[in-house]
Amino acid sequence: MHKVVLYTQPQCPPCEIVKKFLQAYEISFQEINIKKDENSKQYMINKLQSYSTPTIVVDNDHVIRGFNLDELAACLKIPCD
């Protein structure tokens, strides 16, 4: 089982797509809204070197910056057709 943390913000269509993708494959994830949590926003920018949402961290070491379902699927070992 993978540990997935999803950094999002309101009115972010790519964030919604990623959430639906994870839910469709029954992958649990922690969602962090960077508009409600300034510390997490700063962590995303300063530590993860990401300036956009969605930003996804898989298993504490793989950071996906921006919208990239192919990379996310590969990281989670989900076959893409």
C-alpha positions as a Python dict, from the first residue, in 0.01 Angstrom:
ca = {
    (1, 'M'): (0, 0, 0),
    (2, 'H'): (134, 339, -103),
    (3, 'K'): (132, 652, 109),
    (4, 'V'): (-4, 934, -105),
    (5, 'V'): (-23, 1301, -7),
    (6, 'L'): (-207, 1533, -245),
    (7, 'Y'): (-156, 1910, -221),
    (8, 'T'): (-456, 2092, -367),
    (9, 'Q'): (-634, 2425, -374),
    (10, 'P'): (-992, 2533, -451),
    (11, 'Q'): (-1097, 2577, -814),
    (12, 'C'): (-821, 2350, -940),
    (13, 'P'): (-970, 2121, -1208),
    (14, 'P'): (-650, 1909, -1236),
    (15, 'C'): (-667, 1851, -858),
    (16, 'E'): (-1021, 1718, -895),
    (17, 'I'): (-914, 1486, -1178),
    (18, 'V'): (-631, 1345, -965),
    (19, 'K'): (-869, 1289, -672),
    (20, 'K'): (-1116, 1104, -898),
    (21, 'F'): (-831, 899, -1046),
    (22, 'L'): (-709, 791, -701),
    (23, 'Q'): (-1064, 715, -587),
    (24, 'A'): (-1134, 511, -901),
    (25, 'Y'): (-838, 287, -818),
    (26, 'E'): (-932, 282, -448),
    (27, 'I'): (-604, 442, -344),
    (28, 'S'): (-630, 622, -14),
    (29, 'F'): (-466, 961, 9),
    (30, 'Q'): (-425, 1255, 240),
    (31, 'E'): (-545, 1580, 89),
    (32, 'I'): (-389, 1908, 201),
    (33, 'N'): (-555, 2230, 91),
    (34, 'I'): (-273, 2485, 66),
    (35, 'K'): (-521, 2776, 82),
    (36, 'K'): (-626, 2664, 431),
    (37, 'D'): (-282, 2559, 556),
    (38, 'E'): (-6, 2816, 508),
    (39, 'N'): (259, 2592, 668),
    (40, 'S'): (185, 2318, 416),
    (41, 'K'): (197, 2570, 133),
    (42, 'Q'): (541, 2682, 245),
    (43, 'Y'): (653, 2319, 281),
    (44, 'M'): (533, 2246, -74),
    (45, 'I'): (724, 2545, -210),
    (46, 'N'): (1042, 2528, -2),
    (47, 'K'): (1094, 2155, 57),
    (48, 'L'): (917, 1994, -236),
    (49, 'Q'): (1027, 2266, -481),
    (50, 'S'): (677, 2284, -627),
    (51, 'Y'): (487, 2598, -716),
    (52, 'S'): (165, 2451, -853),
    (53, 'T'): (-114, 2216, -768),
    (54, 'P'): (-169, 1935, -781),
    (55, 'T'): (153, 1830, -617),
    (56, 'I'): (161, 1464, -520),
    (57, 'V'): (405, 1288, -290),
    (58, 'V'): (414, 908, -313),
    (59, 'D'): (583, 703, -41),
    (60, 'N'): (756, 1012, 103),
    (61, 'D'): (1017, 1023, -173),
    (62, 'H'): (858, 1062, -516),
    (63, 'V'): (725, 1412, -590),
    (64, 'I'): (503, 1473, -890),
    (65, 'R'): (483, 1846, -961),
    (66, 'G'): (178, 1953, -1158),
    (67, 'F'): (-71, 1742, -1348),
    (68, 'N'): (82, 1418, -1477),
    (69, 'L'): (-146, 1113, -1458),
    (70, 'D'): (100, 897, -1653),
    (71, 'E'): (375, 956, -1398),
    (72, 'L'): (131, 901, -1112),
    (73, 'A'): (6, 573, -1263),
    (74, 'A'): (363, 453, -1319),
    (75, 'C'): (462, 543, -964),
    (76, 'L'): (161, 355, -823),
    (77, 'K'): (215, 67, -1068),
    (78, 'I'): (-127, 116, -1228),
    (79, 'P'): (-135, -11, -1587),
    (80, 'C'): (-228, 260, -1838),
    (81, 'D'): (-403, 160, -2157),
}
